Amino acid sequence: MTVESLTELLGWASIVNIAILLFSTLLLIAMRGAVTNLHSKLFGLDEKDLGRAYFQYLAQYKIAIITLNITPYIALKIMG
């Protein structure tokens, strides 16, 4: 695999992951009541705890995107 193809792969992976993050964020904002109700029934969690769980999920996913997709993409772009 060449540097150019790896750079392209990481670029597209970044775009897809950012789109998933935005979709998840918008879905949680727009349908918070329905999603919270569903998850509280499925997992037996209090609705107050779910707000923290959603925030942690979105924050950790964003950190993973930056660490595993965007940073290597920028490094490969700088390299060549």
HTML snippet that shows the backbone in 3Dmol.js (N, CA, C, O; Angstrom):
<script src="https://3Dmol.org/build/3Dmol-min.js"></script>
<div id="view" style="width:600px;height:400px;position:relative"></div>
<script>
const pdb = `
ATOM      1  N   MET A   1       0.842  -1.164   0.000  1.00  0.00           N
ATOM      2  CA  MET A   1       0.000   0.000   0.000  1.00  0.00           C
ATOM      3  C   MET A   1       0.896   1.239   0.000  1.00  0.00           C
ATOM      4  O   MET A   1       1.802   1.362   0.824  1.00  0.00           O
ATOM      5  N   THR A   2       0.638   2.127  -0.909  1.00  0.00           N
ATOM      6  CA  THR A   2       1.455   3.329  -1.017  1.00  0.00           C
ATOM      7  C   THR A   2       0.983   4.394  -0.031  1.00  0.00           C
ATOM      8  O   THR A   2      -0.102   4.306   0.544  1.00  0.00           O
ATOM      9  N   VAL A   3       1.832   5.397   0.142  1.00  0.00           N
ATOM     10  CA  VAL A   3       1.496   6.495   1.047  1.00  0.00           C
ATOM     11  C   VAL A   3       0.264   7.239   0.534  1.00  0.00           C
ATOM     12  O   VAL A   3      -0.583   7.659   1.322  1.00  0.00           O
ATOM     13  N   GLU A   4       0.166   7.400  -0.773  1.00  0.00           N
ATOM     14  CA  GLU A   4      -0.973   8.111  -1.349  1.00  0.00           C
ATOM     15  C   GLU A   4      -2.281   7.367  -1.105  1.00  0.00           C
ATOM     16  O   GLU A   4      -3.290   7.980  -0.757  1.00  0.00           O
ATOM     17  N   SER A   5      -2.266   6.053  -1.288  1.00  0.00           N
ATOM     18  CA  SER A   5      -3.500   5.290  -1.072  1.00  0.00           C
ATOM     19  C   SER A   5      -3.873   5.237   0.409  1.00  0.00           C
ATOM     20  O   SER A   5      -5.056   5.255   0.748  1.00  0.00           O
ATOM     21  N   LEU A   6      -2.882   5.172   1.285  1.00  0.00           N
ATOM     22  CA  LEU A   6      -3.159   5.190   2.722  1.00  0.00           C
ATOM     23  C   LEU A   6      -3.708   6.550   3.154  1.00  0.00           C
ATOM     24  O   LEU A   6      -4.600   6.625   3.999  1.00  0.00           O
ATOM     25  N   THR A   7      -3.173   7.617   2.574  1.00  0.00           N
ATOM     26  CA  THR A   7      -3.679   8.958   2.858  1.00  0.00           C
ATOM     27  C   THR A   7      -5.129   9.089   2.409  1.00  0.00           C
ATOM     28  O   THR A   7      -5.962   9.647   3.122  1.00  0.00           O
ATOM     29  N   GLU A   8      -5.417   8.573   1.229  1.00  0.00           N
ATOM     30  CA  GLU A   8      -6.787   8.623   0.720  1.00  0.00           C
ATOM     31  C   GLU A   8      -7.737   7.803   1.599  1.00  0.00           C
ATOM     32  O   GLU A   8      -8.854   8.236   1.884  1.00  0.00           O
ATOM     33  N   LEU A   9      -7.295   6.634   2.021  1.00  0.00           N
ATOM     34  CA  LEU A   9      -8.106   5.790   2.899  1.00  0.00           C
ATOM     35  C   LEU A   9      -8.412   6.497   4.215  1.00  0.00           C
ATOM     36  O   LEU A   9      -9.556   6.495   4.669  1.00  0.00           O
ATOM     37  N   LEU A  10      -7.400   7.097   4.826  1.00  0.00           N
ATOM     38  CA  LEU A  10      -7.611   7.802   6.091  1.00  0.00           C
ATOM     39  C   LEU A  10      -8.500   9.033   5.908  1.00  0.00           C
ATOM     40  O   LEU A  10      -9.282   9.376   6.796  1.00  0.00           O
ATOM     41  N   GLY A  11      -8.380   9.688   4.768  1.00  0.00           N
ATOM     42  CA  GLY A  11      -9.243  10.838   4.495  1.00  0.00           C
ATOM     43  C   GLY A  11     -10.703  10.441   4.411  1.00  0.00           C
ATOM     44  O   GLY A  11     -11.567  11.082   5.009  1.00  0.00           O
ATOM     45  N   TRP A  12     -10.979   9.367   3.657  1.00  0.00           N
ATOM     46  CA  TRP A  12     -12.361   8.898   3.546  1.00  0.00           C
ATOM     47  C   TRP A  12     -12.872   8.330   4.862  1.00  0.00           C
ATOM     48  O   TRP A  12     -14.044   8.506   5.195  1.00  0.00           O
ATOM     49  N   ALA A  13     -12.018   7.654   5.613  1.00  0.00           N
ATOM     50  CA  ALA A  13     -12.425   7.130   6.922  1.00  0.00           C
ATOM     51  C   ALA A  13     -12.770   8.281   7.865  1.00  0.00           C
ATOM     52  O   ALA A  13     -13.715   8.186   8.648  1.00  0.00           O
ATOM     53  N   SER A  14     -12.006   9.360   7.786  1.00  0.00           N
ATOM     54  CA  SER A  14     -12.299  10.534   8.615  1.00  0.00           C
ATOM     55  C   SER A  14     -13.652  11.128   8.257  1.00  0.00           C
ATOM     56  O   SER A  14     -14.436  11.475   9.141  1.00  0.00           O
ATOM     57  N   ILE A  15     -13.926  11.244   6.974  1.00  0.00           N
ATOM     58  CA  ILE A  15     -15.204  11.809   6.526  1.00  0.00           C
ATOM     59  C   ILE A  15     -16.372  10.947   6.991  1.00  0.00           C
ATOM     60  O   ILE A  15     -17.368  11.467   7.495  1.00  0.00           O
ATOM     61  N   VAL A  16     -16.255   9.642   6.824  1.00  0.00           N
ATOM     62  CA  VAL A  16     -17.331   8.732   7.234  1.00  0.00           C
ATOM     63  C   VAL A  16     -17.543   8.792   8.744  1.00  0.00           C
ATOM     64  O   VAL A  16     -18.682   8.855   9.206  1.00  0.00           O
ATOM     65  N   ASN A  17     -16.460   8.773   9.511  1.00  0.00           N
ATOM     66  CA  ASN A  17     -16.590   8.803  10.967  1.00  0.00           C
ATOM     67  C   ASN A  17     -17.134  10.135  11.473  1.00  0.00           C
ATOM     68  O   ASN A  17     -17.910  10.157  12.428  1.00  0.00           O
ATOM     69  N   ILE A  18     -16.746  11.228  10.860  1.00  0.00           N
ATOM     70  CA  ILE A  18     -17.288  12.530  11.254  1.00  0.00           C
ATOM     71  C   ILE A  18     -18.775  12.599  10.922  1.00  0.00           C
ATOM     72  O   ILE A  18     -19.555  13.167  11.687  1.00  0.00           O
ATOM     73  N   ALA A  19     -19.173  12.026   9.788  1.00  0.00           N
ATOM     74  CA  ALA A  19     -20.595  11.988   9.433  1.00  0.00           C
ATOM     75  C   ALA A  19     -21.393  11.172  10.450  1.00  0.00           C
ATOM     76  O   ALA A  19     -22.496  11.566  10.832  1.00  0.00           O
ATOM     77  N   ILE A  20     -20.845  10.043  10.888  1.00  0.00           N
ATOM     78  CA  ILE A  20     -21.518   9.229  11.908  1.00  0.00           C
ATOM     79  C   ILE A  20     -21.622  10.000  13.221  1.00  0.00           C
ATOM     80  O   ILE A  20     -22.658   9.958  13.885  1.00  0.00           O
ATOM     81  N   LEU A  21     -20.559  10.701  13.596  1.00  0.00           N
ATOM     82  CA  LEU A  21     -20.576  11.499  14.824  1.00  0.00           C
ATOM     83  C   LEU A  21     -21.629  12.602  14.745  1.00  0.00           C
ATOM     84  O   LEU A  21     -22.373  12.816  15.702  1.00  0.00           O
ATOM     85  N   LEU A  22     -21.697  13.302  13.616  1.00  0.00           N
ATOM     86  CA  LEU A  22     -22.695  14.356  13.454  1.00  0.00           C
ATOM     87  C   LEU A  22     -24.109  13.794  13.472  1.00  0.00           C
ATOM     88  O   LEU A  22     -25.004  14.379  14.082  1.00  0.00           O
ATOM     89  N   PHE A  23     -24.314  12.663  12.807  1.00  0.00           N
ATOM     90  CA  PHE A  23     -25.632  12.027  12.789  1.00  0.00           C
ATOM     91  C   PHE A  23     -26.053  11.624  14.196  1.00  0.00           C
ATOM     92  O   PHE A  23     -27.193  11.859  14.596  1.00  0.00           O
ATOM     93  N   SER A  24     -25.144  11.025  14.940  1.00  0.00           N
ATOM     94  CA  SER A  24     -25.448  10.608  16.316  1.00  0.00           C
ATOM     95  C   SER A  24     -25.770  11.811  17.193  1.00  0.00           C
ATOM     96  O   SER A  24     -26.711  11.774  17.986  1.00  0.00           O
ATOM     97  N   THR A  25     -24.992  12.870  17.048  1.00  0.00           N
ATOM     98  CA  THR A  25     -25.218  14.069  17.846  1.00  0.00           C
ATOM     99  C   THR A  25     -26.569  14.694  17.525  1.00  0.00           C
ATOM    100  O   THR A  25     -27.331  15.037  18.429  1.00  0.00           O
ATOM    101  N   LEU A  26     -26.863  14.842  16.237  1.00  0.00           N
ATOM    102  CA  LEU A  26     -28.136  15.445  15.844  1.00  0.00           C
ATOM    103  C   LEU A  26     -29.319  14.574  16.250  1.00  0.00           C
ATOM    104  O   LEU A  26     -30.362  15.089  16.652  1.00  0.00           O
ATOM    105  N   LEU A  27     -29.160  13.266  16.148  1.00  0.00           N
ATOM    106  CA  LEU A  27     -30.225  12.353  16.558  1.00  0.00           C
ATOM    107  C   LEU A  27     -30.488  12.460  18.055  1.00  0.00           C
ATOM    108  O   LEU A  27     -31.642  12.472  18.484  1.00  0.00           O
ATOM    109  N   LEU A  28     -29.431  12.536  18.845  1.00  0.00           N
ATOM    110  CA  LEU A  28     -29.611  12.669  20.293  1.00  0.00           C
ATOM    111  C   LEU A  28     -30.215  14.019  20.673  1.00  0.00           C
ATOM    112  O   LEU A  28     -30.966  14.107  21.644  1.00  0.00           O
ATOM    113  N   ILE A  29     -29.896  15.060  19.924  1.00  0.00           N
ATOM    114  CA  ILE A  29     -30.474  16.373  20.209  1.00  0.00           C
ATOM    115  C   ILE A  29     -31.946  16.411  19.807  1.00  0.00           C
ATOM    116  O   ILE A  29     -32.790  16.881  20.570  1.00  0.00           O
ATOM    117  N   ALA A  30     -32.249  15.917  18.615  1.00  0.00           N
ATOM    118  CA  ALA A  30     -33.607  16.014  18.089  1.00  0.00           C
ATOM    119  C   ALA A  30     -34.578  15.044  18.756  1.00  0.00           C
ATOM    120  O   ALA A  30     -35.743  15.381  18.966  1.00  0.00           O
ATOM    121  N   MET A  31     -34.113  13.852  19.089  1.00  0.00           N
ATOM    122  CA  MET A  31     -35.007  12.820  19.617  1.00  0.00           C
ATOM    123  C   MET A  31     -34.586  12.371  21.012  1.00  0.00           C
ATOM    124  O   MET A  31     -34.660  11.185  21.335  1.00  0.00           O
ATOM    125  N   ARG A  32     -34.155  13.297  21.821  1.00  0.00           N
ATOM    126  CA  ARG A  32     -33.608  12.941  23.131  1.00  0.00           C
ATOM    127  C   ARG A  32     -34.605  12.178  23.998  1.00  0.00           C
ATOM    128  O   ARG A  32     -34.239  11.191  24.636  1.00  0.00           O
ATOM    129  N   GLY A  33     -35.841  12.617  24.028  1.00  0.00           N
ATOM    130  CA  GLY A  33     -36.841  11.970  24.868  1.00  0.00           C
ATOM    131  C   GLY A  33     -37.091  10.525  24.469  1.00  0.00           C
ATOM    132  O   GLY A  33     -37.124   9.637  25.321  1.00  0.00           O
ATOM    133  N   ALA A  34     -37.268  10.292  23.179  1.00  0.00           N
ATOM    134  CA  ALA A  34     -37.542   8.935  22.703  1.00  0.00           C
ATOM    135  C   ALA A  34     -36.335   8.024  22.890  1.00  0.00           C
ATOM    136  O   ALA A  34     -36.476   6.870  23.294  1.00  0.00           O
ATOM    137  N   VAL A  35     -35.154   8.546  22.597  1.00  0.00           N
ATOM    138  CA  VAL A  35     -33.937   7.741  22.725  1.00  0.00           C
ATOM    139  C   VAL A  35     -33.656   7.431  24.194  1.00  0.00           C
ATOM    140  O   VAL A  35     -33.290   6.308  24.540  1.00  0.00           O
ATOM    141  N   THR A  36     -33.828   8.424  25.044  1.00  0.00           N
ATOM    142  CA  THR A  36     -33.600   8.212  26.477  1.00  0.00           C
ATOM    143  C   THR A  36     -34.588   7.202  27.046  1.00  0.00           C
ATOM    144  O   THR A  36     -34.211   6.337  27.837  1.00  0.00           O
ATOM    145  N   ASN A  37     -35.842   7.312  26.647  1.00  0.00           N
ATOM    146  CA  ASN A  37     -36.860   6.375  27.113  1.00  0.00           C
ATOM    147  C   ASN A  37     -36.528   4.949  26.670  1.00  0.00           C
ATOM    148  O   ASN A  37     -36.619   4.013  27.464  1.00  0.00           O
ATOM    149  N   LEU A  38     -36.147   4.787  25.414  1.00  0.00           N
ATOM    150  CA  LEU A  38     -35.803   3.465  24.884  1.00  0.00           C
ATOM    151  C   LEU A  38     -34.599   2.871  25.608  1.00  0.00           C
ATOM    152  O   LEU A  38     -34.630   1.712  26.022  1.00  0.00           O
ATOM    153  N   HIS A  39     -33.547   3.654  25.759  1.00  0.00           N
ATOM    154  CA  HIS A  39     -32.333   3.144  26.392  1.00  0.00           C
ATOM    155  C   HIS A  39     -32.513   2.887  27.887  1.00  0.00           C
ATOM    156  O   HIS A  39     -31.906   1.967  28.435  1.00  0.00           O
ATOM    157  N   SER A  40     -33.336   3.687  28.542  1.00  0.00           N
ATOM    158  CA  SER A  40     -33.566   3.434  29.968  1.00  0.00           C
ATOM    159  C   SER A  40     -34.316   2.125  30.172  1.00  0.00           C
ATOM    160  O   SER A  40     -34.086   1.425  31.159  1.00  0.00           O
ATOM    161  N   LYS A  41     -35.207   1.791  29.250  1.00  0.00           N
ATOM    162  CA  LYS A  41     -35.915   0.507  29.336  1.00  0.00           C
ATOM    163  C   LYS A  41     -35.006  -0.658  28.955  1.00  0.00           C
ATOM    164  O   LYS A  41     -35.056  -1.716  29.582  1.00  0.00           O
ATOM    165  N   LEU A  42     -34.176  -0.468  27.933  1.00  0.00           N
ATOM    166  CA  LEU A  42     -33.301  -1.553  27.474  1.00  0.00           C
ATOM    167  C   LEU A  42     -32.220  -1.901  28.489  1.00  0.00           C
ATOM    168  O   LEU A  42     -31.977  -3.076  28.765  1.00  0.00           O
ATOM    169  N   PHE A  43     -31.580  -0.891  29.037  1.00  0.00           N
ATOM    170  CA  PHE A  43     -30.404  -1.120  29.872  1.00  0.00           C
ATOM    171  C   PHE A  43     -30.655  -0.935  31.361  1.00  0.00           C
ATOM    172  O   PHE A  43     -29.755  -1.155  32.172  1.00  0.00           O
ATOM    173  N   GLY A  44     -31.862  -0.537  31.730  1.00  0.00           N
ATOM    174  CA  GLY A  44     -32.184  -0.371  33.135  1.00  0.00           C
ATOM    175  C   GLY A  44     -31.432   0.762  33.812  1.00  0.00           C
ATOM    176  O   GLY A  44     -31.154   0.699  35.010  1.00  0.00           O
ATOM    177  N   LEU A  45     -31.105   1.791  33.055  1.00  0.00           N
ATOM    178  CA  LEU A  45     -30.391   2.944  33.609  1.00  0.00           C
ATOM    179  C   LEU A  45     -31.367   4.078  33.898  1.00  0.00           C
ATOM    180  O   LEU A  45     -32.418   4.188  33.267  1.00  0.00           O
ATOM    181  N   ASP A  46     -31.004   4.908  34.848  1.00  0.00           N
ATOM    182  CA  ASP A  46     -31.786   6.097  35.146  1.00  0.00           C
ATOM    183  C   ASP A  46     -31.590   7.106  34.016  1.00  0.00           C
ATOM    184  O   ASP A  46     -30.522   7.163  33.407  1.00  0.00           O
ATOM    185  N   GLU A  47     -32.614   7.894  33.742  1.00  0.00           N
ATOM    186  CA  GLU A  47     -32.518   8.853  32.643  1.00  0.00           C
ATOM    187  C   GLU A  47     -31.453   9.920  32.904  1.00  0.00           C
ATOM    188  O   GLU A  47     -30.891  10.472  31.958  1.00  0.00           O
ATOM    189  N   LYS A  48     -31.173  10.212  34.163  1.00  0.00           N
ATOM    190  CA  LYS A  48     -30.109  11.171  34.491  1.00  0.00           C
ATOM    191  C   LYS A  48     -28.738  10.605  34.115  1.00  0.00           C
ATOM    192  O   LYS A  48     -27.865  11.335  33.644  1.00  0.00           O
ATOM    193  N   ASP A  49     -28.560   9.311  34.327  1.00  0.00           N
ATOM    194  CA  ASP A  49     -27.283   8.674  33.998  1.00  0.00           C
ATOM    195  C   ASP A  49     -27.074   8.571  32.490  1.00  0.00           C
ATOM    196  O   ASP A  49     -25.937   8.565  32.018  1.00  0.00           O
ATOM    197  N   LEU A  50     -28.158   8.491  31.739  1.00  0.00           N
ATOM    198  CA  LEU A  50     -28.034   8.369  30.288  1.00  0.00           C
ATOM    199  C   LEU A  50     -27.457   9.629  29.658  1.00  0.00           C
ATOM    200  O   LEU A  50     -26.709   9.538  28.684  1.00  0.00           O
ATOM    201  N   GLY A  51     -27.783  10.791  30.185  1.00  0.00           N
ATOM    202  CA  GLY A  51     -27.209  12.031  29.662  1.00  0.00           C
ATOM    203  C   GLY A  51     -25.699  12.015  29.742  1.00  0.00           C
ATOM    204  O   GLY A  51     -25.013  12.421  28.804  1.00  0.00           O
ATOM    205  N   ARG A  52     -25.185  11.547  30.861  1.00  0.00           N
ATOM    206  CA  ARG A  52     -23.730  11.435  31.033  1.00  0.00           C
ATOM    207  C   ARG A  52     -23.159  10.374  30.089  1.00  0.00           C
ATOM    208  O   ARG A  52     -22.090  10.568  29.512  1.00  0.00           O
ATOM    209  N   ALA A  53     -23.863   9.265  29.933  1.00  0.00           N
ATOM    210  CA  ALA A  53     -23.395   8.189  29.050  1.00  0.00           C
ATOM    211  C   ALA A  53     -23.350   8.656  27.597  1.00  0.00           C
ATOM    212  O   ALA A  53     -22.409   8.337  26.871  1.00  0.00           O
ATOM    213  N   TYR A  54     -24.363   9.411  27.171  1.00  0.00           N
ATOM    214  CA  TYR A  54     -24.362   9.938  25.803  1.00  0.00           C
ATOM    215  C   TYR A  54     -23.195  10.892  25.589  1.00  0.00           C
ATOM    216  O   TYR A  54     -22.512  10.834  24.567  1.00  0.00           O
ATOM    217  N   PHE A  55     -22.975  11.770  26.563  1.00  0.00           N
ATOM    218  CA  PHE A  55     -21.885  12.727  26.457  1.00  0.00           C
ATOM    219  C   PHE A  55     -20.537  12.016  26.403  1.00  0.00           C
ATOM    220  O   PHE A  55     -19.675  12.387  25.606  1.00  0.00           O
ATOM    221  N   GLN A  56     -20.346  11.000  27.241  1.00  0.00           N
ATOM    222  CA  GLN A  56     -19.091  10.239  27.231  1.00  0.00           C
ATOM    223  C   GLN A  56     -18.892   9.525  25.898  1.00  0.00           C
ATOM    224  O   GLN A  56     -17.785   9.508  25.360  1.00  0.00           O
ATOM    225  N   TYR A  57     -19.966   8.935  25.364  1.00  0.00           N
ATOM    226  CA  TYR A  57     -19.880   8.250  24.076  1.00  0.00           C
ATOM    227  C   TYR A  57     -19.431   9.212  22.985  1.00  0.00           C
ATOM    228  O   TYR A  57     -18.499   8.917  22.237  1.00  0.00           O
ATOM    229  N   LEU A  58     -20.092  10.359  22.896  1.00  0.00           N
ATOM    230  CA  LEU A  58     -19.749  11.317  21.846  1.00  0.00           C
ATOM    231  C   LEU A  58     -18.334  11.857  22.025  1.00  0.00           C
ATOM    232  O   LEU A  58     -17.609  12.028  21.044  1.00  0.00           O
ATOM    233  N   ALA A  59     -17.936  12.125  23.257  1.00  0.00           N
ATOM    234  CA  ALA A  59     -16.591  12.648  23.514  1.00  0.00           C
ATOM    235  C   ALA A  59     -15.519  11.619  23.181  1.00  0.00           C
ATOM    236  O   ALA A  59     -14.516  11.957  22.552  1.00  0.00           O
ATOM    237  N   GLN A  60     -15.714  10.378  23.592  1.00  0.00           N
ATOM    238  CA  GLN A  60     -14.723   9.339  23.315  1.00  0.00           C
ATOM    239  C   GLN A  60     -14.650   9.013  21.826  1.00  0.00           C
ATOM    240  O   GLN A  60     -13.572   8.729  21.304  1.00  0.00           O
ATOM    241  N   TYR A  61     -15.783   9.054  21.149  1.00  0.00           N
ATOM    242  CA  TYR A  61     -15.785   8.801  19.706  1.00  0.00           C
ATOM    243  C   TYR A  61     -15.046   9.916  18.973  1.00  0.00           C
ATOM    244  O   TYR A  61     -14.303   9.656  18.026  1.00  0.00           O
ATOM    245  N   LYS A  62     -15.250  11.157  19.410  1.00  0.00           N
ATOM    246  CA  LYS A  62     -14.548  12.283  18.796  1.00  0.00           C
ATOM    247  C   LYS A  62     -13.043  12.173  19.017  1.00  0.00           C
ATOM    248  O   LYS A  62     -12.264  12.420  18.097  1.00  0.00           O
ATOM    249  N   ILE A  63     -12.631  11.807  20.216  1.00  0.00           N
ATOM    250  CA  ILE A  63     -11.203  11.633  20.501  1.00  0.00           C
ATOM    251  C   ILE A  63     -10.619  10.510  19.651  1.00  0.00           C
ATOM    252  O   ILE A  63      -9.497  10.625  19.156  1.00  0.00           O
ATOM    253  N   ALA A  64     -11.368   9.430  19.481  1.00  0.00           N
ATOM    254  CA  ALA A  64     -10.897   8.319  18.645  1.00  0.00           C
ATOM    255  C   ALA A  64     -10.747   8.749  17.193  1.00  0.00           C
ATOM    256  O   ALA A  64      -9.784   8.356  16.534  1.00  0.00           O
ATOM    257  N   ILE A  65     -11.674   9.543  16.682  1.00  0.00           N
ATOM    258  CA  ILE A  65     -11.578  10.033  15.305  1.00  0.00           C
ATOM    259  C   ILE A  65     -10.331  10.895  15.141  1.00  0.00           C
ATOM    260  O   ILE A  65      -9.582  10.738  14.176  1.00  0.00           O
ATOM    261  N   ILE A  66     -10.117  11.794  16.074  1.00  0.00           N
ATOM    262  CA  ILE A  66      -8.949  12.675  15.987  1.00  0.00           C
ATOM    263  C   ILE A  66      -7.659  11.871  16.074  1.00  0.00           C
ATOM    264  O   ILE A  66      -6.725  12.103  15.306  1.00  0.00           O
ATOM    265  N   THR A  67      -7.607  10.925  17.010  1.00  0.00           N
ATOM    266  CA  THR A  67      -6.384  10.156  17.242  1.00  0.00           C
ATOM    267  C   THR A  67      -6.097   9.157  16.131  1.00  0.00           C
ATOM    268  O   THR A  67      -4.954   9.033  15.690  1.00  0.00           O
ATOM    269  N   LEU A  68      -7.112   8.452  15.678  1.00  0.00           N
ATOM    270  CA  LEU A  68      -6.897   7.330  14.764  1.00  0.00           C
ATOM    271  C   LEU A  68      -7.095   7.667  13.292  1.00  0.00           C
ATOM    272  O   LEU A  68      -6.628   6.925  12.428  1.00  0.00           O
ATOM    273  N   ASN A  69      -7.780   8.774  12.985  1.00  0.00           N
ATOM    274  CA  ASN A  69      -8.025   9.118  11.590  1.00  0.00           C
ATOM    275  C   ASN A  69      -7.379  10.430  11.169  1.00  0.00           C
ATOM    276  O   ASN A  69      -6.619  10.470  10.202  1.00  0.00           O
ATOM    277  N   ILE A  70      -7.674  11.489  11.884  1.00  0.00           N
ATOM    278  CA  ILE A  70      -7.266  12.818  11.432  1.00  0.00           C
ATOM    279  C   ILE A  70      -5.774  13.061  11.636  1.00  0.00           C
ATOM    280  O   ILE A  70      -5.110  13.589  10.744  1.00  0.00           O
ATOM    281  N   THR A  71      -5.239  12.685  12.793  1.00  0.00           N
ATOM    282  CA  THR A  71      -3.814  12.905  13.053  1.00  0.00           C
ATOM    283  C   THR A  71      -2.923  12.138  12.075  1.00  0.00           C
ATOM    284  O   THR A  71      -2.002  12.737  11.520  1.00  0.00           O
ATOM    285  N   PRO A  72      -3.150  10.837  11.836  1.00  0.00           N
ATOM    286  CA  PRO A  72      -2.327  10.151  10.831  1.00  0.00           C
ATOM    287  C   PRO A  72      -2.521  10.719   9.424  1.00  0.00           C
ATOM    288  O   PRO A  72      -1.579  10.751   8.632  1.00  0.00           O
ATOM    289  N   TYR A  73      -3.740  11.165   9.111  1.00  0.00           N
ATOM    290  CA  TYR A  73      -4.002  11.759   7.801  1.00  0.00           C
ATOM    291  C   TYR A  73      -3.162  13.020   7.610  1.00  0.00           C
ATOM    292  O   TYR A  73      -2.538  13.202   6.565  1.00  0.00           O
ATOM    293  N   ILE A  74      -3.147  13.884   8.617  1.00  0.00           N
ATOM    294  CA  ILE A  74      -2.360  15.118   8.528  1.00  0.00           C
ATOM    295  C   ILE A  74      -0.869  14.800   8.441  1.00  0.00           C
ATOM    296  O   ILE A  74      -0.144  15.434   7.675  1.00  0.00           O
ATOM    297  N   ALA A  75      -0.409  13.823   9.220  1.00  0.00           N
ATOM    298  CA  ALA A  75       1.009  13.445   9.181  1.00  0.00           C
ATOM    299  C   ALA A  75       1.398  12.925   7.799  1.00  0.00           C
ATOM    300  O   ALA A  75       2.466  13.262   7.287  1.00  0.00           O
ATOM    301  N   LEU A  76       0.545  12.115   7.199  1.00  0.00           N
ATOM    302  CA  LEU A  76       0.846  11.599   5.862  1.00  0.00           C
ATOM    303  C   LEU A  76       0.782  12.700   4.812  1.00  0.00           C
ATOM    304  O   LEU A  76       1.554  12.682   3.854  1.00  0.00           O
ATOM    305  N   LYS A  77      -0.125  13.658   4.976  1.00  0.00           N
ATOM    306  CA  LYS A  77      -0.185  14.782   4.042  1.00  0.00           C
ATOM    307  C   LYS A  77       1.093  15.618   4.120  1.00  0.00           C
ATOM    308  O   LYS A  77       1.595  16.087   3.099  1.00  0.00           O
ATOM    309  N   ILE A  78       1.617  15.802   5.336  1.00  0.00           N
ATOM    310  CA  ILE A  78       2.854  16.566   5.506  1.00  0.00           C
ATOM    311  C   ILE A  78       4.030  15.813   4.886  1.00  0.00           C
ATOM    312  O   ILE A  78       4.905  16.416   4.265  1.00  0.00           O
ATOM    313  N   MET A  79       4.040  14.477   5.063  1.00  0.00           N
ATOM    314  CA  MET A  79       5.136  13.663   4.529  1.00  0.00           C
ATOM    315  C   MET A  79       5.195  13.683   3.009  1.00  0.00           C
ATOM    316  O   MET A  79       6.272  13.600   2.419  1.00  0.00           O
ATOM    317  N   GLY A  80       4.052  13.793   2.395  1.00  0.00           N
ATOM    318  CA  GLY A  80       4.222  13.796   0.968  1.00  0.00           C
ATOM    319  C   GLY A  80       3.051  13.556   0.171  1.00  0.00           C
ATOM    320  O   GLY A  80       3.132  13.546  -1.058  1.00  0.00           O
TER     321      GLY A  80
END
`;
const viewer = $3Dmol.createViewer("view");
viewer.addModel(pdb, "pdb");
viewer.setStyle({}, {cartoon: {color: "spectrum"}});
viewer.zoomTo();
viewer.render();
</script>
